[in-house]
């Protein structure tokens, strides 16, 4: 018998290829991290925006205490292109929401830098959802867009640069 021992080892080419593949995969993962972080932030903001309907219904009921007819007079009828609605603002966590120019809340107005969500409301122009003082409800089309204002920025973010979603809400007398 021969005293030689047969050892199997990786060749230099295999080691270089494995190192290259590992380095490339690490580089790709690191390159994807900023995009994943941005998507995570957008998801958090989108989930926060989905809490707006409940808080909005509560705020509209508060504003309607003085009279639903008076509140309806402040909310414009929905035009073909959604613009110039009844404006409310909310903070980033959607803990506080209030009308910007109508019946300020007892807790005080949100500071300009805290106005992250812009909420706009319109009344429906036609039946069956058109507001009539004889009806027991007022239905509204609502658009939530964000970010409305960013901390430290002097002007609102352009409408085209915001994310948004639409929904309807109704308040009862």
C-alpha positions in Angstrom: 0.0 0.0 0.0 1.0 3.4 -0.7 1.5 5.8 2.2 0.0 8.7 0.3 -3.1 10.3 1.7 -5.6 11.7 -0.8 -6.9 15.1 0.3 -9.6 17.0 -1.5 -9.4 20.8 -1.3 -10.8 23.8 -3.1 -8.8 25.1 -5.9 -7.7 28.8 -6.0 -10.2 29.6 -8.7 -13.1 28.2 -6.6 -12.1 30.2 -3.6 -11.8 33.4 -5.7 -15.3 32.8 -7.3 -16.9 32.2 -3.9 -15.3 35.3 -2.4 -16.5 37.4 -5.4 -20.1 36.1 -5.2 -20.2 36.8 -1.4 -18.8 40.3 -1.9 -21.3 41.0 -4.7 -24.3 39.8 -2.6 -23.2 41.9 0.4 -22.9 44.9 -1.9 -26.4 44.3 -3.4 -27.9 44.0 0.1 -26.3 47.2 1.3 -27.5 49.0 -1.9 -31.1 47.9 -1.2 -31.2 49.1 2.4 -32.1 52.8 1.7 -34.9 51.8 -0.6 -36.2 49.3 2.0 -36.0 51.9 4.7 -37.9 54.4 2.5 -40.6 51.9 1.8 -40.9 51.1 5.5 -41.4 54.8 6.2 -44.0 55.1 3.5 -45.9 52.1 4.9 -45.9 53.6 8.4 -47.3 56.9 7.0 -49.9 55.0 4.9 -51.1 53.1 8.0 -51.3 56.3 9.9 -53.3 57.9 7.1 -55.8 55.0 7.4 -56.6 56.1 10.9 -57.9 59.5 9.7 -61.5 58.4 8.9 -62.3 57.6 12.6 -60.7 60.8 13.9 -62.3 62.8 11.1 -65.8 61.5 11.9 -65.3 62.5 15.5 -64.0 66.0 14.5 -67.0 66.5 12.1 -69.4 65.6 14.9 -67.7 68.1 17.1 -67.9 70.8 14.4 -71.6 69.8 13.7 -72.6 70.4 17.3 -73.2 74.1 16.4 -75.5 72.8 13.6 -75.0 70.5 10.7 -76.5 73.1 8.4 -73.8 75.6 9.5 -71.1 73.1 8.9 -72.5 72.1 5.5 -72.3 75.8 4.6 -68.6 75.7 5.2 -68.0 72.6 3.1 -68.0 73.2 -0.7 -69.8 71.1 -3.3 -67.4 68.7 -5.0 -66.1 70.1 -8.3 -65.1 67.9 -11.3 -61.4 68.3 -10.3 -61.0 68.1 -6.6 -59.7 71.5 -5.4 -60.4 74.0 -2.7 -62.1 71.7 -0.2 -62.9 72.2 3.5 -59.4 71.9 5.0 -58.4 70.0 8.1 -54.9 69.2 9.3 -53.5 66.3 11.3 -50.2 65.5 12.9 -47.9 62.7 11.8 -49.3 60.2 14.4 -52.9 61.1 13.6 -53.5 61.9 17.3 -54.8 65.4 16.7 -56.9 66.6 13.8 -58.7 69.9 13.5 -60.2 72.3 11.0 -57.7 74.8 9.8 -60.1 77.8 9.6 -63.4 76.9 11.3 -64.1 76.5 15.1 -60.6 75.9 16.5 -60.2 73.1 19.0 -60.0 73.6 22.7 -56.6 72.0 22.8 -55.2 74.7 20.5 -54.1 74.6 16.9 -51.4 72.4 15.5 -48.1 74.2 14.9 -47.3 74.6 11.2 -44.4 72.2 11.4 -46.7 69.5 12.9 -49.3 69.6 10.1 -48.2 66.4 8.3 -51.6 65.3 6.8 -53.9 67.6 4.8 -57.5 66.5 4.9 -59.9 68.0 2.4 -63.7 67.5 2.3 -66.4 68.1 -0.3 -70.2 67.6 -0.3 -71.6 65.5 -3.1 -73.4 67.4 -5.9 -76.1 64.9 -6.8 -78.5 62.5 -5.4 -78.7 60.3 -3.4 -75.7 61.7 -1.4 -76.4 65.4 -1.9 -76.8 67.3 1.4 -80.3 68.5 2.1 -81.3 69.9 5.5 -84.3 67.6 5.6 -82.0 64.5 5.4 -80.6 63.0 8.6 -77.1 62.8 7.3 -74.3 64.6 5.5 -72.1 62.5 3.2 -68.7 63.8 2.2 -65.9 62.9 -0.2 -62.6 63.1 1.6 -59.0 63.3 0.3 -56.1 62.7 2.7 -52.7 63.7 1.3 -49.2 63.6 2.9 -46.7 65.0 3.6 -48.5 68.4 3.7 -45.7 70.2 5.6 -42.3 69.0 6.6 -40.5 70.3 9.7 -38.3 73.3 8.9 -39.8 73.9 5.5 -41.5 77.2 5.0 -43.9 76.2 2.4 -46.2 73.2 1.9 -45.1 70.3 -0.2 -46.4 70.5 -3.8 -49.6 68.5 -4.3 -48.0 66.5 -7.1 -45.3 65.2 -4.7 -47.7 63.9 -2.0 -49.3 60.5 -1.5 -53.0 60.5 -1.2 -56.1 58.3 -0.8 -59.8 59.1 -1.1 -62.8 57.8 0.9 -66.3 58.8 1.8 -67.6 59.5 5.3 -71.1 60.4 6.6 -72.2 62.1 9.8 -75.6 61.8 11.2 -77.6 64.6 12.8 
